[in-house]
Amino acid sequence: MNQKNEIILISISGEDRPGVTSALTEILARYDAFILDIGQADIHHTLSLGILFKTTGDKSGEILKDLLFKAYELDVNIKFSPISEKEYCEWVSQQGKNRYIITILGRKITARQIASVTQIVADQGLNIDGIQRLTGRIPLEENVRSPKSCIELSVRGNPINKDAMQSSFMQLSVNEGMDISFQQDNMFRRCRRLICFDMDSTLIETEVIDELAVRAGVGDEVKAITEAAMRGEIDFCESFKQRVSLLKGLDISVMEEIAKSLPITEGVDRLMQVLKTAGFKIAILSGGFTYFGNYLKKRYGIDYVYANELEIEDGKLTGRYLGDIVDGRRKAELLRLIAQVENVDIAQTIAVGDGANDLPMLNTAGLGIAYHAKPKVKENATQSISTIGLDGVLYFIGFKDSYFEEKQHLR
């Protein structure tokens, strides 16, 4: 006599409390049911639990009866849905489809923003498998709220037009004042190991060469050249030579004075602490100067610094530089070199920068992030952060605030 095996989905909701999952799965175990899938979420102490199981005998009626009585004892709601073999096989066949992670980031996340993002997801034929909040719980008092908010969507499927989807996200981020990251969910995203930063206007909120120029009395002239170079209007190497020549005669004591008062970008302290704790190798690849890069290296325990060396004679700048200029092409080369030295796959690397000379390394890295970038840079980057501090990078790689809080607690 053939046994009748059935596939049943049970959906449980109600006040969450210890032992609910244990009590229900114990009943399934008693009848030797085979669990095909299970998922659970908790929102404000409200449980949402789903269990998809297959009976291993003609006992489905008894299983459902016992589950129903147990749900009544636990004071939770339970719903049963029979699943046909055809439906189940179709669901299994979806397993090969691509998975993507969409991260929504901003000072505050609104219902309109979430609705706009999820509409694009639906229009592209993708299905949302899960949603989670990466930032901490939100207090009602505005004045004690965290200055950042982030949620992460896990979606599955093959976009109808991936480039159009990315473009829609970029346009939406501008219109709605938020940042949206769209990444394939693969093994490399979960094990990033090397991160390379630009320095000026990324790790620090200034262009050091402009600060030096102000002290040398050529501030306006150098600043104009800097801005044109960052916008990509003139060649970086040529602009670098022009600006350095204007610094001739400046006393090196000025460099120490500037280094001690560097304006550190919002979120850098937190970002560096978490990255070091997580075992990342960290590099500065800068078109600025090694003197200031080494100052940050000492402050944060950064592993590599590659920047430009100013020539000094008799305690003053000569208006010349030593060695090769670290331009956009060189930054990309250095990223590859460090990855090779550290035995890191290029897909496990991250690059963060703001200027046109950062685009080569942003496009080389597994994850390239344009940070508060110039328009041309943002247009040509696949990911960008423009709404919060540099620690927003942590959310793009899947870190939750609770990870950071756990470390603080363990101290």
C-alpha positions as CSV (number, residue, x, y, z in Angstrom):
1,M,0.0,0.0,0.0
2,N,1.5,3.4,-1.1
3,Q,1.7,6.0,1.6
4,K,0.2,9.4,0.8
5,N,2.9,12.1,1.4
6,E,1.7,15.7,1.4
7,I,3.5,19.0,1.3
8,I,2.1,21.6,3.7
9,L,3.0,25.2,4.5
10,I,2.2,26.3,8.0
11,S,2.2,30.1,8.8
12,I,2.4,31.2,12.4
13,S,1.9,34.7,13.8
14,G,1.4,36.2,17.2
15,E,3.3,37.5,20.2
16,D,6.8,36.1,20.2
17,R,8.0,34.2,23.3
18,P,10.7,31.6,24.0
19,G,9.8,28.0,23.0
20,V,7.3,28.6,20.1
21,T,9.5,27.2,17.4
22,S,10.7,24.4,19.6
23,A,7.1,23.3,20.5
24,L,5.9,23.3,16.9
25,T,8.9,21.5,15.4
26,E,8.7,18.9,18.2
27,I,5.3,17.9,16.9
28,L,6.7,17.5,13.3
29,A,9.6,15.5,14.7
30,R,7.1,13.1,16.5
31,Y,5.5,12.3,13.2
32,D,8.9,12.1,11.3
33,A,7.9,15.0,9.0
34,F,10.6,16.3,6.7
35,I,11.2,20.0,6.9
36,L,11.7,21.4,3.4
37,D,12.1,25.1,4.3
38,I,11.8,27.3,7.4
39,G,12.0,31.0,8.0
40,Q,11.3,33.3,11.0
41,A,11.2,37.1,11.6
42,D,10.4,39.2,14.6
43,I,9.0,42.8,14.4
44,H,8.3,44.5,17.7
45,H,7.9,41.2,19.6
46,T,5.5,39.9,16.9
47,L,6.4,36.6,15.5
48,S,6.1,35.6,11.8
49,L,7.2,31.9,11.3
50,G,6.8,29.8,8.2
51,I,7.5,26.0,8.0
52,L,7.2,24.0,4.8
53,F,7.2,20.3,5.5
54,K,6.4,17.0,3.8
55,T,4.6,14.2,5.7
56,T,6.3,10.8,5.6
57,G,3.0,8.8,6.0
58,D,-0.7,9.2,6.0
59,K,-0.7,11.2,9.1
60,S,-1.3,14.8,7.9
61,G,-4.7,15.0,9.7
62,E,-3.2,14.1,13.0
63,I,-0.2,16.5,12.5
64,L,-2.5,19.4,11.7
65,K,-4.7,18.6,14.7
66,D,-1.8,18.5,17.1
67,L,-0.3,21.7,15.6
68,L,-3.7,23.4,15.9
69,F,-4.1,22.5,19.6
70,K,-0.5,23.5,20.4
71,A,-1.0,26.9,18.6
72,Y,-4.1,27.4,20.8
73,E,-2.0,26.6,23.9
74,L,0.7,29.1,22.8
75,D,-1.9,31.7,21.9
76,V,-0.6,32.2,18.4
77,N,-2.4,32.1,15.1
78,I,-1.7,29.2,12.7
79,K,-2.7,28.8,9.0
80,F,-2.3,25.7,6.8
81,S,-1.7,25.8,3.1
82,P,-1.4,22.6,1.0
83,I,1.3,22.8,-1.7
84,S,1.2,20.6,-4.8
85,E,4.3,18.8,-6.0
86,K,4.2,20.9,-9.2
87,E,4.2,24.2,-7.2
88,Y,7.0,22.9,-5.0
89,C,9.1,21.8,-8.0
90,E,8.6,25.2,-9.7
91,W,9.8,26.9,-6.4
92,V,12.9,24.7,-6.3
93,S,13.7,25.6,-9.9
94,Q,13.9,29.2,-8.9
95,Q,17.0,28.4,-6.9
96,G,19.4,28.9,-9.8
97,K,18.2,32.5,-10.4
98,N,20.4,35.4,-9.5
99,R,20.2,36.9,-6.0
100,Y,20.8,40.6,-5.4
101,I,21.1,42.8,-2.4
102,I,19.5,46.3,-2.5
103,T,20.6,48.7,0.3
104,I,18.6,51.8,1.0
105,L,20.6,54.4,3.0
106,G,19.9,57.9,4.2
107,R,19.5,60.2,7.2
108,K,15.9,59.0,7.4
109,I,14.1,56.3,5.3
110,T,10.5,57.2,4.4
111,A,7.6,55.1,3.1
112,R,7.8,57.0,-0.2
113,Q,11.4,55.9,-0.7
114,I,10.7,52.3,0.1
115,A,7.6,52.3,-2.2
116,S,9.7,53.8,-5.1
117,V,12.5,51.3,-4.7
118,T,10.2,48.3,-4.5
119,Q,8.2,49.4,-7.5
120,I,11.3,49.4,-9.6
121,V,12.1,45.9,-8.2
122,A,8.6,44.7,-9.2
123,D,8.8,46.4,-12.7
124,Q,12.0,44.4,-13.3
125,G,10.3,41.1,-12.5
126,L,12.2,40.5,-9.3
127,N,10.8,39.0,-6.1
128,I,11.7,40.2,-2.6
129,D,12.8,37.3,-0.4
130,G,13.6,39.3,2.7
131,I,13.9,42.7,4.3
132,Q,16.0,43.7,7.3
133,R,16.9,46.8,9.1
134,L,20.7,47.3,9.4
135,T,20.6,50.4,11.6
136,G,19.5,50.5,15.2
137,R,15.9,50.7,16.5
138,I,14.3,54.1,15.9
139,P,13.3,56.2,19.0
140,L,10.3,58.4,18.7
141,E,12.1,61.5,19.9
142,E,13.6,63.2,16.9
143,N,16.5,64.8,18.9
144,V,17.8,61.4,20.0
145,R,17.5,59.6,16.7
146,S,20.6,58.2,14.9
147,P,21.6,60.5,12.0
148,K,21.4,57.5,9.7
149,S,18.9,54.9,8.6
150,C,19.4,51.8,6.5
151,I,17.4,48.8,5.3
152,E,18.5,45.9,3.1
153,L,16.4,44.0,0.6
154,S,17.3,40.5,-0.6
155,V,15.7,39.9,-4.1
156,R,15.8,37.0,-6.5
157,G,15.4,36.7,-10.2
158,N,16.8,38.0,-13.5
159,P,16.2,41.7,-14.1
160,I,14.5,42.5,-17.4
161,N,17.1,45.3,-18.0
162,K,19.8,45.4,-15.4
163,D,21.4,48.6,-16.7
164,A,18.0,50.4,-16.8
165,M,17.3,49.2,-13.3
166,Q,20.6,50.6,-12.1
167,S,19.9,53.9,-13.9
168,S,16.5,54.1,-12.3
169,F,18.0,53.6,-8.8
170,M,20.6,56.4,-9.4
171,Q,17.9,58.8,-10.6
172,L,15.7,57.9,-7.7
173,S,18.5,58.5,-5.2
174,V,18.9,62.1,-6.6
175,N,15.2,62.8,-6.6
176,E,14.4,61.3,-3.1
177,G,17.6,62.2,-1.3
178,M,18.9,58.7,-0.5
179,D,21.6,56.3,-1.5
180,I,20.8,53.0,-3.2
181,S,23.3,50.1,-3.6
182,F,22.5,47.3,-6.0
183,Q,24.9,44.3,-5.8
184,Q,24.9,40.7,-6.8
185,D,24.7,38.5,-3.7
186,N,27.6,36.1,-4.1
187,M,30.4,34.6,-2.0
188,F,32.7,37.6,-2.7
189,R,30.2,40.1,-1.2
190,R,30.2,38.2,2.0
191,C,34.0,38.1,2.4
192,R,35.5,41.4,1.4
193,R,39.1,41.6,2.7
194,L,40.8,44.7,1.3
195,I,39.5,48.3,1.2
196,C,41.3,51.2,-0.5
197,F,40.5,54.9,0.2
198,D,41.3,58.1,-1.6
199,M,42.4,60.6,1.1
200,D,41.5,64.2,0.2
201,S,37.8,64.9,0.3
202,T,37.2,61.3,1.3
203,L,38.9,60.4,4.5
204,I,39.4,64.1,5.2
205,E,37.1,67.0,4.4
206,T,39.6,69.1,2.5
207,E,42.1,69.0,-0.3
208,V,45.5,69.3,1.5
209,I,47.1,70.9,-1.5
210,D,44.6,73.7,-1.2
211,E,45.5,74.2,2.5
212,L,49.2,74.4,1.6
213,A,48.4,76.9,-1.2
214,V,46.5,79.2,1.2
215,R,49.6,79.3,3.5
216,A,51.8,80.0,0.4
217,G,49.5,82.8,-0.7
218,V,48.3,81.1,-3.9
219,G,45.1,79.7,-2.5
220,D,42.6,80.8,-5.2
221,E,44.9,79.9,-8.1
222,V,45.5,76.4,-6.8
223,K,41.9,75.8,-5.7
224,A,40.7,76.6,-9.2
225,I,43.1,74.0,-10.7
226,T,42.1,71.4,-8.1
227,E,38.4,71.7,-8.8
228,A,38.9,71.5,-12.5
229,A,41.0,68.4,-12.1
230,M,38.5,66.7,-9.8
231,R,35.7,67.4,-12.3
232,G,37.8,65.7,-14.9
233,E,38.2,68.9,-17.0
234,I,42.0,68.8,-17.1
235,D,44.5,66.0,-16.9
236,F,45.4,65.2,-13.3
237,C,49.1,64.8,-13.8
238,E,49.4,68.2,-15.5
239,S,47.2,69.9,-12.9
240,F,49.4,68.3,-10.1
241,K,52.6,69.7,-11.6
242,Q,51.1,73.1,-11.9
243,R,49.9,73.2,-8.3
244,V,53.1,71.8,-6.8
245,S,55.2,74.4,-8.6
246,L,53.1,77.1,-6.9
247,L,54.1,75.8,-3.5
248,K,57.8,76.6,-3.9
249,G,59.4,78.2,-0.9
250,L,56.8,77.1,1.7
251,D,58.3,76.1,5.0
252,I,57.7,72.4,6.0
253,S,56.6,73.4,9.5
254,V,53.3,74.4,7.8
255,M,52.8,70.7,6.9
256,E,52.8,69.6,10.6
257,E,50.5,72.4,11.5
258,I,48.0,71.3,8.8
259,A,48.3,67.6,9.7
260,K,47.4,68.2,13.4
261,S,44.2,70.0,12.4
262,L,43.0,67.8,9.5
263,P,39.2,67.8,9.4
264,I,38.3,64.1,9.6
265,T,35.3,63.0,7.6
266,E,32.1,62.1,9.4
267,G,32.0,58.4,10.3
268,V,35.7,57.7,9.7
269,D,36.6,56.8,13.3
270,R,33.7,54.3,13.5
271,L,34.4,52.9,10.1
272,M,38.1,52.3,10.8
273,Q,37.4,50.7,14.2
274,V,35.0,48.2,12.7
275,L,37.1,47.4,9.6
276,K,40.2,46.7,11.8
277,T,38.1,44.5,14.1
278,A,36.8,42.6,11.1
279,G,40.3,41.9,9.9
280,F,40.3,44.1,6.8
281,K,43.5,45.3,5.2
282,I,43.2,49.1,4.7
283,A,45.1,51.2,2.1
284,I,45.3,54.9,1.3
285,L,45.8,55.5,-2.5
286,S,46.0,59.2,-2.9
287,G,46.9,61.9,-5.3
288,G,47.7,63.9,-2.2
289,F,50.9,63.7,-0.2
290,T,52.6,60.9,1.8
291,Y,53.2,63.2,4.8
292,F,49.5,63.5,5.5
293,G,48.7,59.9,4.5
294,N,51.3,58.7,7.0
295,Y,49.7,60.8,9.7
296,L,46.4,59.0,9.1
297,K,48.2,55.7,8.9
298,K,49.6,56.2,12.4
299,R,46.2,57.4,13.8
300,Y,44.1,54.5,12.4
301,G,46.6,51.7,12.0
302,I,46.3,51.7,8.2
303,D,48.3,49.1,6.4
304,Y,49.4,50.8,3.2
305,V,49.9,54.4,2.1
306,Y,50.7,55.3,-1.5
307,A,50.7,59.0,-2.3
308,N,53.0,61.7,-3.8
309,E,56.3,62.8,-2.2
310,L,57.1,66.5,-2.1
311,E,60.8,67.5,-2.6
312,I,62.2,69.4,0.3
313,E,65.5,71.3,0.5
314,D,66.7,73.3,3.5
315,G,63.4,72.9,5.2
316,K,61.3,74.3,2.4
317,L,59.3,72.9,-0.6
318,T,61.1,73.2,-3.9
319,G,58.0,73.2,-6.1
320,R,58.9,69.7,-7.3
321,Y,58.0,66.2,-6.4
322,L,59.8,62.8,-6.2
323,G,59.0,59.6,-8.1
324,D,55.9,58.9,-10.2
325,I,52.7,60.7,-9.8
326,V,49.9,58.7,-8.2
327,D,47.2,59.4,-10.7
328,G,44.0,57.4,-11.6
329,R,45.8,54.8,-13.6
330,R,48.4,54.3,-10.8
331,K,45.7,53.9,-8.2
332,A,44.1,51.1,-10.1
333,E,47.5,49.4,-10.5
334,L,48.3,49.7,-6.8
335,L,44.9,48.2,-5.9
336,R,45.7,45.2,-8.0
337,L,49.2,45.0,-6.6
338,I,48.1,45.1,-2.9
339,A,45.4,42.5,-3.6
340,Q,48.1,40.3,-5.1
341,V,50.4,40.7,-2.2
342,E,47.6,40.0,0.3
343,N,46.4,37.0,-1.8
344,V,43.0,38.7,-2.1
345,D,40.7,38.1,-5.2
346,I,40.0,41.4,-6.9
347,A,36.3,40.7,-6.4
348,Q,36.9,40.9,-2.6
349,T,38.2,44.4,-2.8
350,I,36.5,47.8,-2.1
351,A,37.5,51.2,-3.4
352,V,36.2,54.5,-2.1
353,G,36.8,58.0,-3.6
354,D,35.3,61.2,-4.8
355,G,37.3,62.5,-7.8
356,A,37.6,61.7,-11.5
357,N,41.1,60.3,-10.8
358,D,39.4,57.7,-8.5
359,L,37.3,56.2,-11.3
360,P,39.9,53.7,-12.5
361,M,40.2,52.1,-9.1
362,L,36.5,52.3,-8.4
363,N,35.8,50.4,-11.6
364,T,38.6,47.9,-10.9
365,A,37.5,47.0,-7.3
366,G,34.9,44.4,-6.6
367,L,32.9,47.1,-5.0
368,G,33.6,50.7,-6.0
369,I,31.8,53.5,-4.0
370,A,31.8,57.2,-5.1
371,Y,31.7,59.1,-1.8
372,H,30.0,62.6,-1.9
373,A,31.4,62.6,-5.4
374,K,31.6,65.1,-8.2
375,P,28.7,64.7,-10.8
376,K,30.9,63.2,-13.4
377,V,32.2,60.6,-10.9
378,K,28.8,59.7,-9.6
379,E,27.4,59.2,-13.1
380,N,30.2,56.7,-13.9
381,A,30.2,54.8,-10.6
382,T,27.9,51.9,-9.9
383,Q,27.5,52.7,-6.2
384,S,27.6,56.0,-4.4
385,I,27.1,57.5,-0.9
386,S,26.0,61.1,-0.8
387,T,23.6,61.4,2.2
388,I,25.6,60.3,5.3
389,G,29.1,59.8,6.6
390,L,31.8,57.4,5.4
391,D,30.7,54.7,7.8
392,G,27.8,54.2,5.3
393,V,30.3,51.9,3.6
394,L,29.6,49.4,6.4
395,Y,26.0,49.0,5.4
396,F,26.9,48.4,1.7
397,I,28.9,45.4,2.8
398,G,26.1,44.1,5.1
399,F,27.2,45.2,8.6
400,K,24.5,45.9,11.1
401,D,24.7,48.4,13.9
402,S,24.2,45.5,16.4
403,Y,27.6,44.1,15.4
404,F,29.3,47.4,16.4
405,E,27.2,47.6,19.6
406,E,28.2,44.0,20.5
407,K,31.9,44.8,20.3
408,Q,31.4,47.8,22.6
409,H,29.5,45.6,25.0
410,L,32.3,43.0,25.1
411,R,35.0,45.5,26.0
